[in-house]
Amino acid sequence: MAQGLRHALGMPLWLGYLASTIVIIPLVVYGMKVLAKPQSWTNPLWLLLMVAPRR
């Protein structure tokens, strides 16, 4: 990600690593908790999609 920021925005590499860390760590810590709700809401849809082609 830092390399991409460097090439796309001309950001210094050290700053790209810092920005990446600030974004990624909270995403890793809280991401699965946040994603669990929408995933549970869509479970019936996925079950329907798994069964529908067999009919």
All heavy atoms as atom14 arrays in JSON, in Angstrom:
{
  "sequence": "MAQGLRHALGMPLWLGYLASTIVIIPLVVYGMKVLAKPQSWTNPLWLLLMVAPRR",
  "atom14_mask": [
    [1, 1, 1, 1, 1, 1, 1, 1, 0, 0, 0, 0, 0, 0],
    [1, 1, 1, 1, 1, 0, 0, 0, 0, 0, 0, 0, 0, 0],
    [1, 1, 1, 1, 1, 1, 1, 1, 1, 0, 0, 0, 0, 0],
    [1, 1, 1, 1, 0, 0, 0, 0, 0, 0, 0, 0, 0, 0],
    [1, 1, 1, 1, 1, 1, 1, 1, 0, 0, 0, 0, 0, 0],
    [1, 1, 1, 1, 1, 1, 1, 1, 1, 1, 1, 0, 0, 0],
    [1, 1, 1, 1, 1, 1, 1, 1, 1, 1, 0, 0, 0, 0],
    [1, 1, 1, 1, 1, 0, 0, 0, 0, 0, 0, 0, 0, 0],
    [1, 1, 1, 1, 1, 1, 1, 1, 0, 0, 0, 0, 0, 0],
    [1, 1, 1, 1, 0, 0, 0, 0, 0, 0, 0, 0, 0, 0],
    [1, 1, 1, 1, 1, 1, 1, 1, 0, 0, 0, 0, 0, 0],
    [1, 1, 1, 1, 1, 1, 1, 0, 0, 0, 0, 0, 0, 0],
    [1, 1, 1, 1, 1, 1, 1, 1, 0, 0, 0, 0, 0, 0],
    [1, 1, 1, 1, 1, 1, 1, 1, 1, 1, 1, 1, 1, 1],
    [1, 1, 1, 1, 1, 1, 1, 1, 0, 0, 0, 0, 0, 0],
    [1, 1, 1, 1, 0, 0, 0, 0, 0, 0, 0, 0, 0, 0],
    [1, 1, 1, 1, 1, 1, 1, 1, 1, 1, 1, 1, 0, 0],
    [1, 1, 1, 1, 1, 1, 1, 1, 0, 0, 0, 0, 0, 0],
    [1, 1, 1, 1, 1, 0, 0, 0, 0, 0, 0, 0, 0, 0],
    [1, 1, 1, 1, 1, 1, 0, 0, 0, 0, 0, 0, 0, 0],
    [1, 1, 1, 1, 1, 1, 1, 0, 0, 0, 0, 0, 0, 0],
    [1, 1, 1, 1, 1, 1, 1, 1, 0, 0, 0, 0, 0, 0],
    [1, 1, 1, 1, 1, 1, 1, 0, 0, 0, 0, 0, 0, 0],
    [1, 1, 1, 1, 1, 1, 1, 1, 0, 0, 0, 0, 0, 0],
    [1, 1, 1, 1, 1, 1, 1, 1, 0, 0, 0, 0, 0, 0],
    [1, 1, 1, 1, 1, 1, 1, 0, 0, 0, 0, 0, 0, 0],
    [1, 1, 1, 1, 1, 1, 1, 1, 0, 0, 0, 0, 0, 0],
    [1, 1, 1, 1, 1, 1, 1, 0, 0, 0, 0, 0, 0, 0],
    [1, 1, 1, 1, 1, 1, 1, 0, 0, 0, 0, 0, 0, 0],
    [1, 1, 1, 1, 1, 1, 1, 1, 1, 1, 1, 1, 0, 0],
    [1, 1, 1, 1, 0, 0, 0, 0, 0, 0, 0, 0, 0, 0],
    [1, 1, 1, 1, 1, 1, 1, 1, 0, 0, 0, 0, 0, 0],
    [1, 1, 1, 1, 1, 1, 1, 1, 1, 0, 0, 0, 0, 0],
    [1, 1, 1, 1, 1, 1, 1, 0, 0, 0, 0, 0, 0, 0],
    [1, 1, 1, 1, 1, 1, 1, 1, 0, 0, 0, 0, 0, 0],
    [1, 1, 1, 1, 1, 0, 0, 0, 0, 0, 0, 0, 0, 0],
    [1, 1, 1, 1, 1, 1, 1, 1, 1, 0, 0, 0, 0, 0],
    [1, 1, 1, 1, 1, 1, 1, 0, 0, 0, 0, 0, 0, 0],
    [1, 1, 1, 1, 1, 1, 1, 1, 1, 0, 0, 0, 0, 0],
    [1, 1, 1, 1, 1, 1, 0, 0, 0, 0, 0, 0, 0, 0],
    [1, 1, 1, 1, 1, 1, 1, 1, 1, 1, 1, 1, 1, 1],
    [1, 1, 1, 1, 1, 1, 1, 0, 0, 0, 0, 0, 0, 0],
    [1, 1, 1, 1, 1, 1, 1, 1, 0, 0, 0, 0, 0, 0],
    [1, 1, 1, 1, 1, 1, 1, 0, 0, 0, 0, 0, 0, 0],
    [1, 1, 1, 1, 1, 1, 1, 1, 0, 0, 0, 0, 0, 0],
    [1, 1, 1, 1, 1, 1, 1, 1, 1, 1, 1, 1, 1, 1],
    [1, 1, 1, 1, 1, 1, 1, 1, 0, 0, 0, 0, 0, 0],
    [1, 1, 1, 1, 1, 1, 1, 1, 0, 0, 0, 0, 0, 0],
    [1, 1, 1, 1, 1, 1, 1, 1, 0, 0, 0, 0, 0, 0],
    [1, 1, 1, 1, 1, 1, 1, 1, 0, 0, 0, 0, 0, 0],
    [1, 1, 1, 1, 1, 1, 1, 0, 0, 0, 0, 0, 0, 0],
    [1, 1, 1, 1, 1, 0, 0, 0, 0, 0, 0, 0, 0, 0],
    [1, 1, 1, 1, 1, 1, 1, 0, 0, 0, 0, 0, 0, 0],
    [1, 1, 1, 1, 1, 1, 1, 1, 1, 1, 1, 0, 0, 0],
    [1, 1, 1, 1, 1, 1, 1, 1, 1, 1, 1, 0, 0, 0]
  ],
  "atom14_positions": [
    [[0.82, -1.17, 0.0], [0.0, 0.0, 0.0], [0.88, 1.25, 0.0], [0.57, 2.22, -0.68], [-0.93, -0.02, 1.21], [-2.03, 0.97, 1.16], [-3.28, 0.51, 2.38], [-3.94, 2.09, 2.75], [0.0, 0.0, 0.0], [0.0, 0.0, 0.0], [0.0, 0.0, 0.0], [0.0, 0.0, 0.0], [0.0, 0.0, 0.0], [0.0, 0.0, 0.0]],
    [[1.95, 1.22, 0.76], [2.85, 2.37, 0.81], [3.5, 2.62, -0.55], [3.65, 3.78, -0.96], [3.92, 2.14, 1.88], [0.0, 0.0, 0.0], [0.0, 0.0, 0.0], [0.0, 0.0, 0.0], [0.0, 0.0, 0.0], [0.0, 0.0, 0.0], [0.0, 0.0, 0.0], [0.0, 0.0, 0.0], [0.0, 0.0, 0.0], [0.0, 0.0, 0.0]],
    [[3.83, 1.55, -1.25], [4.41, 1.71, -2.59], [3.39, 2.34, -3.54], [3.74, 3.18, -4.37], [4.85, 0.36, -3.14], [6.0, -0.26, -2.41], [7.32, 0.4, -2.76], [7.46, 1.07, -3.77], [8.29, 0.22, -1.88], [0.0, 0.0, 0.0], [0.0, 0.0, 0.0], [0.0, 0.0, 0.0], [0.0, 0.0, 0.0], [0.0, 0.0, 0.0]],
    [[2.14, 1.94, -3.43], [1.08, 2.51, -4.25], [0.89, 3.99, -3.97], [0.7, 4.79, -4.89], [0.0, 0.0, 0.0], [0.0, 0.0, 0.0], [0.0, 0.0, 0.0], [0.0, 0.0, 0.0], [0.0, 0.0, 0.0], [0.0, 0.0, 0.0], [0.0, 0.0, 0.0], [0.0, 0.0, 0.0], [0.0, 0.0, 0.0], [0.0, 0.0, 0.0]],
    [[0.9, 4.35, -2.7], [0.78, 5.76, -2.34], [1.96, 6.56, -2.87], [1.81, 7.71, -3.3], [0.67, 5.92, -0.82], [-0.62, 5.42, -0.2], [-0.52, 5.42, 1.32], [-1.79, 6.27, -0.65], [0.0, 0.0, 0.0], [0.0, 0.0, 0.0], [0.0, 0.0, 0.0], [0.0, 0.0, 0.0], [0.0, 0.0, 0.0], [0.0, 0.0, 0.0]],
    [[3.14, 5.95, -2.83], [4.34, 6.63, -3.33], [4.23, 6.9, -4.83], [4.5, 7.99, -5.31], [5.57, 5.78, -3.04], [6.85, 6.44, -3.48], [8.03, 5.62, -3.02], [8.98, 5.57, -4.11], [9.71, 4.55, -4.43], [9.64, 3.45, -3.72], [10.55, 4.6, -5.42], [0.0, 0.0, 0.0], [0.0, 0.0, 0.0], [0.0, 0.0, 0.0]],
    [[3.79, 5.89, -5.57], [3.72, 6.04, -7.01], [2.53, 6.91, -7.45], [2.64, 7.68, -8.4], [3.64, 4.68, -7.69], [4.93, 3.92, -7.61], [6.07, 4.32, -8.27], [5.26, 2.8, -6.93], [7.04, 3.47, -8.0], [6.57, 2.53, -7.17], [0.0, 0.0, 0.0], [0.0, 0.0, 0.0], [0.0, 0.0, 0.0], [0.0, 0.0, 0.0]],
    [[1.4, 6.76, -6.79], [0.2, 7.49, -7.2], [0.2, 8.94, -6.74], [-0.21, 9.83, -7.48], [-1.04, 6.79, -6.67], [0.0, 0.0, 0.0], [0.0, 0.0, 0.0], [0.0, 0.0, 0.0], [0.0, 0.0, 0.0], [0.0, 0.0, 0.0], [0.0, 0.0, 0.0], [0.0, 0.0, 0.0], [0.0, 0.0, 0.0], [0.0, 0.0, 0.0]],
    [[0.66, 9.17, -5.52], [0.55, 10.5, -4.94], [1.89, 11.19, -4.72], [1.92, 12.34, -4.29], [-0.2, 10.43, -3.6], [-1.58, 9.8, -3.65], [-2.16, 9.69, -2.25], [-2.49, 10.59, -4.56], [0.0, 0.0, 0.0], [0.0, 0.0, 0.0], [0.0, 0.0, 0.0], [0.0, 0.0, 0.0], [0.0, 0.0, 0.0], [0.0, 0.0, 0.0]],
    [[2.98, 10.47, -4.94], [4.3, 11.06, -4.7], [4.63, 11.19, -3.22], [5.49, 11.98, -2.84], [0.0, 0.0, 0.0], [0.0, 0.0, 0.0], [0.0, 0.0, 0.0], [0.0, 0.0, 0.0], [0.0, 0.0, 0.0], [0.0, 0.0, 0.0], [0.0, 0.0, 0.0], [0.0, 0.0, 0.0], [0.0, 0.0, 0.0], [0.0, 0.0, 0.0]],
    [[3.93, 10.42, -2.4], [4.13, 10.48, -0.96], [5.44, 9.79, -0.59], [5.77, 8.75, -1.17], [2.96, 9.75, -0.29], [2.9, 9.86, 1.21], [1.47, 8.98, 1.91], [0.13, 10.01, 1.35], [0.0, 0.0, 0.0], [0.0, 0.0, 0.0], [0.0, 0.0, 0.0], [0.0, 0.0, 0.0], [0.0, 0.0, 0.0], [0.0, 0.0, 0.0]],
    [[6.22, 10.35, 0.34], [7.44, 9.66, 0.78], [7.09, 8.28, 1.35], [6.03, 8.08, 1.93], [8.0, 10.56, 1.89], [7.34, 11.88, 1.71], [6.04, 11.63, 1.02], [0.0, 0.0, 0.0], [0.0, 0.0, 0.0], [0.0, 0.0, 0.0], [0.0, 0.0, 0.0], [0.0, 0.0, 0.0], [0.0, 0.0, 0.0], [0.0, 0.0, 0.0]],
    [[8.0, 7.35, 1.16], [7.74, 5.97, 1.55], [7.45, 5.84, 3.04], [6.52, 5.13, 3.44], [8.91, 5.08, 1.14], [8.65, 3.6, 1.09], [7.48, 3.27, 0.18], [9.89, 2.86, 0.63], [0.0, 0.0, 0.0], [0.0, 0.0, 0.0], [0.0, 0.0, 0.0], [0.0, 0.0, 0.0], [0.0, 0.0, 0.0], [0.0, 0.0, 0.0]],
    [[8.2, 6.52, 3.88], [7.98, 6.42, 5.32], [6.59, 6.93, 5.7], [5.94, 6.37, 6.57], [9.06, 7.16, 6.1], [9.02, 8.67, 5.94], [9.67, 9.4, 4.99], [8.25, 9.59, 6.7], [9.36, 10.72, 5.13], [8.5, 10.87, 6.18], [7.39, 9.46, 7.79], [7.91, 12.03, 6.69], [6.8, 10.61, 8.3], [7.07, 11.88, 7.76]],
    [[6.12, 7.96, 5.03], [4.8, 8.5, 5.31], [3.7, 7.54, 4.8], [2.66, 7.39, 5.43], [4.64, 9.88, 4.66], [3.38, 10.66, 5.01], [3.28, 10.88, 6.52], [3.4, 12.0, 4.29], [0.0, 0.0, 0.0], [0.0, 0.0, 0.0], [0.0, 0.0, 0.0], [0.0, 0.0, 0.0], [0.0, 0.0, 0.0], [0.0, 0.0, 0.0]],
    [[3.98, 6.87, 3.7], [3.06, 5.87, 3.19], [2.91, 4.71, 4.15], [1.8, 4.2, 4.36], [0.0, 0.0, 0.0], [0.0, 0.0, 0.0], [0.0, 0.0, 0.0], [0.0, 0.0, 0.0], [0.0, 0.0, 0.0], [0.0, 0.0, 0.0], [0.0, 0.0, 0.0], [0.0, 0.0, 0.0], [0.0, 0.0, 0.0], [0.0, 0.0, 0.0]],
    [[4.03, 4.27, 4.74], [3.97, 3.19, 5.73], [3.19, 3.64, 6.97], [2.4, 2.87, 7.51], [5.37, 2.75, 6.15], [6.05, 1.88, 5.14], [7.32, 2.2, 4.66], [5.45, 0.73, 4.65], [7.96, 1.4, 3.72], [6.07, -0.07, 3.72], [7.34, 0.27, 3.26], [7.95, -0.52, 2.34], [0.0, 0.0, 0.0], [0.0, 0.0, 0.0]],
    [[3.39, 4.87, 7.38], [2.67, 5.39, 8.54], [1.18, 5.47, 8.26], [0.35, 5.03, 9.07], [3.22, 6.77, 8.93], [2.6, 7.42, 10.15], [2.9, 6.59, 11.4], [3.13, 8.83, 10.31], [0.0, 0.0, 0.0], [0.0, 0.0, 0.0], [0.0, 0.0, 0.0], [0.0, 0.0, 0.0], [0.0, 0.0, 0.0], [0.0, 0.0, 0.0]],
    [[0.81, 6.01, 7.11], [-0.6, 6.13, 6.74], [-1.23, 4.74, 6.61], [-2.37, 4.52, 7.06], [-0.74, 6.9, 5.43], [0.0, 0.0, 0.0], [0.0, 0.0, 0.0], [0.0, 0.0, 0.0], [0.0, 0.0, 0.0], [0.0, 0.0, 0.0], [0.0, 0.0, 0.0], [0.0, 0.0, 0.0], [0.0, 0.0, 0.0], [0.0, 0.0, 0.0]],
    [[-0.52, 3.81, 6.03], [-1.04, 2.44, 5.88], [-1.29, 1.81, 7.24], [-2.3, 1.14, 7.44], [-0.06, 1.59, 5.09], [0.14, 2.13, 3.81], [0.0, 0.0, 0.0], [0.0, 0.0, 0.0], [0.0, 0.0, 0.0], [0.0, 0.0, 0.0], [0.0, 0.0, 0.0], [0.0, 0.0, 0.0], [0.0, 0.0, 0.0], [0.0, 0.0, 0.0]],
    [[-0.38, 2.01, 8.15], [-0.51, 1.44, 9.49], [-1.71, 2.04, 10.2], [-2.48, 1.31, 10.84], [0.77, 1.7, 10.31], [1.87, 1.13, 9.61], [0.67, 1.12, 11.69], [0.0, 0.0, 0.0], [0.0, 0.0, 0.0], [0.0, 0.0, 0.0], [0.0, 0.0, 0.0], [0.0, 0.0, 0.0], [0.0, 0.0, 0.0], [0.0, 0.0, 0.0]],
    [[-1.89, 3.34, 10.08], [-3.01, 4.01, 10.75], [-4.34, 3.51, 10.2], [-5.31, 3.4, 10.94], [-2.87, 5.54, 10.61], [-1.7, 6.02, 11.47], [-4.15, 6.25, 11.01], [-1.32, 7.46, 11.25], [0.0, 0.0, 0.0], [0.0, 0.0, 0.0], [0.0, 0.0, 0.0], [0.0, 0.0, 0.0], [0.0, 0.0, 0.0], [0.0, 0.0, 0.0]],
    [[-4.39, 3.16, 8.94], [-5.63, 2.67, 8.33], [-5.84, 1.18, 8.61], [-6.95, 0.75, 8.94], [-5.63, 2.93, 6.81], [-6.76, 2.21, 6.13], [-5.68, 4.42, 6.54], [0.0, 0.0, 0.0], [0.0, 0.0, 0.0], [0.0, 0.0, 0.0], [0.0, 0.0, 0.0], [0.0, 0.0, 0.0], [0.0, 0.0, 0.0], [0.0, 0.0, 0.0]],
    [[-4.8, 0.37, 8.5], [-4.94, -1.08, 8.55], [-5.17, -1.62, 9.96], [-5.99, -2.51, 10.14], [-3.69, -1.76, 7.93], [-3.63, -1.44, 6.44], [-3.7, -3.25, 8.16], [-4.79, -1.94, 5.63], [0.0, 0.0, 0.0], [0.0, 0.0, 0.0], [0.0, 0.0, 0.0], [0.0, 0.0, 0.0], [0.0, 0.0, 0.0], [0.0, 0.0, 0.0]],
    [[-4.48, -1.1, 10.96], [-4.61, -1.66, 12.31], [-6.04, -1.58, 12.84], [-6.58, -2.59, 13.28], [-3.58, -1.04, 13.28], [-2.2, -1.56, 12.91], [-3.92, -1.37, 14.74], [-1.08, -1.0, 13.73], [0.0, 0.0, 0.0], [0.0, 0.0, 0.0], [0.0, 0.0, 0.0], [0.0, 0.0, 0.0], [0.0, 0.0, 0.0], [0.0, 0.0, 0.0]],
    [[-6.72, -0.42, 12.77], [-8.13, -0.43, 13.23], [-9.02, -1.32, 12.37], [-9.97, -1.94, 12.87], [-8.56, 1.03, 13.1], [-7.31, 1.8, 13.08], [-6.27, 0.92, 12.48], [0.0, 0.0, 0.0], [0.0, 0.0, 0.0], [0.0, 0.0, 0.0], [0.0, 0.0, 0.0], [0.0, 0.0, 0.0], [0.0, 0.0, 0.0], [0.0, 0.0, 0.0]],
    [[-8.73, -1.42, 11.09], [-9.51, -2.28, 10.22], [-9.39, -3.74, 10.64], [-10.37, -4.48, 10.67], [-9.06, -2.1, 8.77], [-9.86, -2.84, 7.72], [-11.29, -2.35, 7.72], [-9.23, -2.63, 6.36], [0.0, 0.0, 0.0], [0.0, 0.0, 0.0], [0.0, 0.0, 0.0], [0.0, 0.0, 0.0], [0.0, 0.0, 0.0], [0.0, 0.0, 0.0]],
    [[-8.2, -4.14, 11.01], [-7.98, -5.52, 11.46], [-8.63, -5.76, 12.82], [-9.26, -6.79, 13.03], [-6.46, -5.82, 11.52], [-6.19, -7.13, 12.23], [-5.87, -5.83, 10.13], [0.0, 0.0, 0.0], [0.0, 0.0, 0.0], [0.0, 0.0, 0.0], [0.0, 0.0, 0.0], [0.0, 0.0, 0.0], [0.0, 0.0, 0.0], [0.0, 0.0, 0.0]],
    [[-8.51, -4.8, 13.72], [-9.04, -4.99, 15.07], [-10.57, -4.97, 15.08], [-11.2, -5.82, 15.71], [-8.49, -3.9, 16.02], [-9.18, -3.94, 17.37], [-6.99, -4.07, 16.19], [0.0, 0.0, 0.0], [0.0, 0.0, 0.0], [0.0, 0.0, 0.0], [0.0, 0.0, 0.0], [0.0, 0.0, 0.0], [0.0, 0.0, 0.0], [0.0, 0.0, 0.0]],
    [[-11.18, -4.0, 14.4], [-12.62, -3.84, 14.47], [-13.35, -4.34, 13.23], [-14.58, -4.4, 13.23], [-12.98, -2.37, 14.68], [-12.39, -1.79, 15.94], [-11.37, -0.86, 15.9], [-12.86, -2.22, 17.18], [-10.82, -0.35, 17.06], [-12.32, -1.71, 18.35], [-11.3, -0.77, 18.28], [-10.76, -0.27, 19.42], [0.0, 0.0, 0.0], [0.0, 0.0, 0.0]],
    [[-12.63, -4.69, 12.2], [-13.24, -5.04, 10.93], [-14.18, -6.21, 10.98], [-15.28, -6.16, 10.44], [0.0, 0.0, 0.0], [0.0, 0.0, 0.0], [0.0, 0.0, 0.0], [0.0, 0.0, 0.0], [0.0, 0.0, 0.0], [0.0, 0.0, 0.0], [0.0, 0.0, 0.0], [0.0, 0.0, 0.0], [0.0, 0.0, 0.0], [0.0, 0.0, 0.0]],
    [[-13.8, -7.29, 11.63], [-14.64, -8.49, 11.65], [-15.9, -8.26, 12.49], [-16.95, -8.8, 12.17], [-13.85, -9.69, 12.17], [-12.8, -10.17, 11.2], [-13.41, -10.4, 9.51], [-14.56, -11.72, 9.72], [0.0, 0.0, 0.0], [0.0, 0.0, 0.0], [0.0, 0.0, 0.0], [0.0, 0.0, 0.0], [0.0, 0.0, 0.0], [0.0, 0.0, 0.0]],
    [[-15.8, -7.46, 13.53], [-16.99, -7.15, 14.32], [-17.99, -6.38, 13.47], [-19.18, -6.62, 13.51], [-16.62, -6.32, 15.54], [-15.92, -7.09, 16.63], [-15.64, -6.19, 17.8], [-14.84, -6.9, 18.86], [-14.5, -6.02, 19.97], [0.0, 0.0, 0.0], [0.0, 0.0, 0.0], [0.0, 0.0, 0.0], [0.0, 0.0, 0.0], [0.0, 0.0, 0.0]],
    [[-17.48, -5.43, 12.7], [-18.35, -4.61, 11.87], [-18.92, -5.43, 10.72], [-20.09, -5.27, 10.35], [-17.57, -3.37, 11.35], [-18.38, -2.6, 10.34], [-17.16, -2.48, 12.5], [0.0, 0.0, 0.0], [0.0, 0.0, 0.0], [0.0, 0.0, 0.0], [0.0, 0.0, 0.0], [0.0, 0.0, 0.0], [0.0, 0.0, 0.0], [0.0, 0.0, 0.0]],
    [[-18.14, -6.32, 10.16], [-18.59, -7.12, 9.02], [-19.52, -8.27, 9.42], [-20.23, -8.8, 8.58], [-17.39, -7.68, 8.27], [-16.57, -6.66, 7.49], [-15.34, -7.33, 6.89], [-17.4, -6.02, 6.41], [0.0, 0.0, 0.0], [0.0, 0.0, 0.0], [0.0, 0.0, 0.0], [0.0, 0.0, 0.0], [0.0, 0.0, 0.0], [0.0, 0.0, 0.0]],
    [[-19.53, -8.64, 10.69], [-20.34, -9.77, 11.12], [-21.84, -9.49, 10.98], [-22.6, -10.38, 10.61], [-20.01, -10.13, 12.56], [0.0, 0.0, 0.0], [0.0, 0.0, 0.0], [0.0, 0.0, 0.0], [0.0, 0.0, 0.0], [0.0, 0.0, 0.0], [0.0, 0.0, 0.0], [0.0, 0.0, 0.0], [0.0, 0.0, 0.0], [0.0, 0.0, 0.0]],
    [[-22.28, -8.26, 11.27], [-23.7, -7.94, 11.17], [-24.22, -8.04, 9.74], [-25.19, -8.74, 9.49], [-23.98, -6.56, 11.74], [-24.14, -6.56, 13.22], [-24.6, -5.22, 13.72], [-24.73, -5.26, 15.23], [-25.11, -3.97, 15.77], [0.0, 0.0, 0.0], [0.0, 0.0, 0.0], [0.0, 0.0, 0.0], [0.0, 0.0, 0.0], [0.0, 0.0, 0.0]],
    [[-23.61, -7.34, 8.77], [-24.13, -7.48, 7.4], [-24.03, -8.91, 6.89], [-24.89, -9.36, 6.13], [-23.25, -6.55, 6.56], [-22.59, -5.64, 7.5], [-22.57, -6.33, 8.83], [0.0, 0.0, 0.0], [0.0, 0.0, 0.0], [0.0, 0.0, 0.0], [0.0, 0.0, 0.0], [0.0, 0.0, 0.0], [0.0, 0.0, 0.0], [0.0, 0.0, 0.0]],
    [[-23.01, -9.63, 7.33], [-22.88, -11.02, 6.89], [-24.05, -11.85, 7.42], [-24.61, -12.66, 6.7], [-21.56, -11.6, 7.37], [-21.34, -13.02, 6.9], [-20.03, -13.59, 7.41], [-19.39, -13.02, 8.27], [-19.66, -14.73, 6.87], [0.0, 0.0, 0.0], [0.0, 0.0, 0.0], [0.0, 0.0, 0.0], [0.0, 0.0, 0.0], [0.0, 0.0, 0.0]],
    [[-24.42, -11.65, 8.66], [-25.53, -12.42, 9.21], [-26.86, -12.02, 8.56], [-27.75, -12.85, 8.43], [-25.61, -12.26, 10.73], [-25.93, -10.93, 11.07], [0.0, 0.0, 0.0], [0.0, 0.0, 0.0], [0.0, 0.0, 0.0], [0.0, 0.0, 0.0], [0.0, 0.0, 0.0], [0.0, 0.0, 0.0], [0.0, 0.0, 0.0], [0.0, 0.0, 0.0]],
    [[-27.0, -10.76, 8.16], [-28.21, -10.33, 7.48], [-28.35, -10.98, 6.1], [-29.45, -11.19, 5.64], [-28.24, -8.82, 7.31], [-28.33, -8.04, 8.59], [-28.79, -8.48, 9.8], [-27.95, -6.68, 8.78], [-28.71, -7.48, 10.72], [-28.19, -6.36, 10.13], [-27.42, -5.71, 7.96], [-27.94, -5.11, 10.65], [-27.17, -4.46, 8.48], [-27.43, -4.16, 9.81]],
    [[-27.22, -11.24, 5.45], [-27.29, -11.79, 4.1], [-27.27, -13.32, 4.06], [-27.34, -13.89, 2.99], [-26.13, -11.24, 3.23], [-24.89, -11.63, 3.81], [-26.21, -9.74, 3.09], [0.0, 0.0, 0.0], [0.0, 0.0, 0.0], [0.0, 0.0, 0.0], [0.0, 0.0, 0.0], [0.0, 0.0, 0.0], [0.0, 0.0, 0.0], [0.0, 0.0, 0.0]],
    [[-27.17, -13.97, 5.2], [-27.17, -15.44, 5.22], [-28.38, -16.06, 4.53], [-28.22, -17.0, 3.76], [-27.02, -15.97, 6.64], [-25.58, -15.96, 7.1], [-24.66, -15.87, 6.3], [-25.38, -16.05, 8.4], [0.0, 0.0, 0.0], [0.0, 0.0, 0.0], [0.0, 0.0, 0.0], [0.0, 0.0, 0.0], [0.0, 0.0, 0.0], [0.0, 0.0, 0.0]],
    [[-29.6, -15.57, 4.78], [-30.74, -16.17, 4.06], [-30.62, -16.03, 2.54], [-30.98, -16.95, 1.8], [-31.95, -15.38, 4.59], [-31.52, -14.85, 5.91], [-30.05, -14.61, 5.78], [0.0, 0.0, 0.0], [0.0, 0.0, 0.0], [0.0, 0.0, 0.0], [0.0, 0.0, 0.0], [0.0, 0.0, 0.0], [0.0, 0.0, 0.0], [0.0, 0.0, 0.0]],
    [[-30.12, -14.91, 2.08], [-29.93, -14.72, 0.65], [-28.94, -15.74, 0.09], [-29.18, -16.35, -0.95], [-29.45, -13.3, 0.36], [-29.11, -12.99, -1.09], [-30.33, -13.1, -1.97], [-28.47, -11.63, -1.2], [0.0, 0.0, 0.0], [0.0, 0.0, 0.0], [0.0, 0.0, 0.0], [0.0, 0.0, 0.0], [0.0, 0.0, 0.0], [0.0, 0.0, 0.0]],
    [[-27.83, -15.95, 0.79], [-26.83, -16.91, 0.32], [-27.38, -18.32, 0.33], [-27.11, -19.11, -0.57], [-25.55, -16.83, 1.16], [-24.8, -15.58, 0.9], [-24.63, -14.53, 1.74], [-24.12, -15.23, -0.32], [-23.89, -13.55, 1.11], [-23.56, -13.96, -0.15], [-23.93, -15.88, -1.54], [-22.83, -13.32, -1.14], [-23.2, -15.23, -2.54], [-22.67, -13.97, -2.32]],
    [[-28.16, -18.66, 1.34], [-28.77, -19.99, 1.38], [-29.73, -20.17, 0.21], [-29.75, -21.23, -0.43], [-29.49, -20.2, 2.71], [-28.59, -20.34, 3.93], [-29.42, -20.34, 5.21], [-27.75, -21.59, 3.83], [0.0, 0.0, 0.0], [0.0, 0.0, 0.0], [0.0, 0.0, 0.0], [0.0, 0.0, 0.0], [0.0, 0.0, 0.0], [0.0, 0.0, 0.0]],
    [[-30.52, -19.15, -0.07], [-31.44, -19.21, -1.21], [-30.67, -19.38, -2.52], [-31.04, -20.18, -3.38], [-32.29, -17.95, -1.26], [-33.26, -17.84, -2.42], [-34.35, -18.88, -2.28], [-33.83, -16.45, -2.49], [0.0, 0.0, 0.0], [0.0, 0.0, 0.0], [0.0, 0.0, 0.0], [0.0, 0.0, 0.0], [0.0, 0.0, 0.0], [0.0, 0.0, 0.0]],
    [[-29.58, -18.64, -2.67], [-28.78, -18.73, -3.89], [-28.1, -20.1, -4.03], [-27.85, -20.54, -5.16], [-27.74, -17.61, -3.93], [-28.3, -16.21, -4.13], [-27.2, -15.17, -3.98], [-28.97, -16.08, -5.49], [0.0, 0.0, 0.0], [0.0, 0.0, 0.0], [0.0, 0.0, 0.0], [0.0, 0.0, 0.0], [0.0, 0.0, 0.0], [0.0, 0.0, 0.0]],
    [[-27.81, -20.75, -2.91], [-27.2, -22.08, -2.99], [-28.22, -23.14, -3.39], [-27.9, -24.1, -4.08], [-26.56, -22.45, -1.64], [-25.28, -21.72, -1.38], [-24.44, -22.07, 0.18], [-25.26, -23.41, 0.92], [0.0, 0.0, 0.0], [0.0, 0.0, 0.0], [0.0, 0.0, 0.0], [0.0, 0.0, 0.0], [0.0, 0.0, 0.0], [0.0, 0.0, 0.0]],
    [[-29.47, -22.97, -2.97], [-30.51, -23.95, -3.23], [-31.2, -23.72, -4.57], [-31.59, -24.66, -5.25], [-31.54, -23.94, -2.07], [-32.71, -24.84, -2.37], [-30.86, -24.33, -0.78], [0.0, 0.0, 0.0], [0.0, 0.0, 0.0], [0.0, 0.0, 0.0], [0.0, 0.0, 0.0], [0.0, 0.0, 0.0], [0.0, 0.0, 0.0], [0.0, 0.0, 0.0]],
    [[-31.36, -22.48, -4.98], [-32.13, -22.13, -6.18], [-31.66, -22.81, -7.46], [-32.5, -23.29, -8.22], [-32.14, -20.61, -6.36], [0.0, 0.0, 0.0], [0.0, 0.0, 0.0], [0.0, 0.0, 0.0], [0.0, 0.0, 0.0], [0.0, 0.0, 0.0], [0.0, 0.0, 0.0], [0.0, 0.0, 0.0], [0.0, 0.0, 0.0], [0.0, 0.0, 0.0]],
    [[-30.37, -22.91, -7.75], [-29.97, -23.56, -9.01], [-30.31, -25.04, -9.08], [-30.36, -25.62, -10.15], [-28.45, -23.37, -9.06], [-28.17, -22.24, -8.15], [-29.22, -22.3, -7.1], [0.0, 0.0, 0.0], [0.0, 0.0, 0.0], [0.0, 0.0, 0.0], [0.0, 0.0, 0.0], [0.0, 0.0, 0.0], [0.0, 0.0, 0.0], [0.0, 0.0, 0.0]],
    [[-30.55, -25.69, -7.97], [-30.82, -27.13, -7.96], [-32.28, -27.44, -8.27], [-32.65, -28.58, -8.44], [-30.44, -27.7, -6.6], [-28.95, -27.59, -6.38], [-28.55, -28.23, -5.1], [-27.11, -28.01, -4.91], [-26.53, -27.95, -3.75], [-27.23, -28.1, -2.66], [-25.23, -27.75, -3.67], [0.0, 0.0, 0.0], [0.0, 0.0, 0.0], [0.0, 0.0, 0.0]],
    [[-33.11, -26.42, -8.31], [-34.54, -26.67, -8.54], [-34.85, -26.81, -9.98], [-34.35, -26.41, -10.89], [-35.38, -25.54, -7.96], [-35.34, -25.58, -6.46], [-36.24, -24.51, -5.9], [-36.1, -24.54, -4.47], [-36.85, -23.84, -3.68], [-37.76, -23.04, -4.15], [-36.68, -23.91, -2.39], [0.0, 0.0, 0.0], [0.0, 0.0, 0.0], [0.0, 0.0, 0.0]]
  ]
}
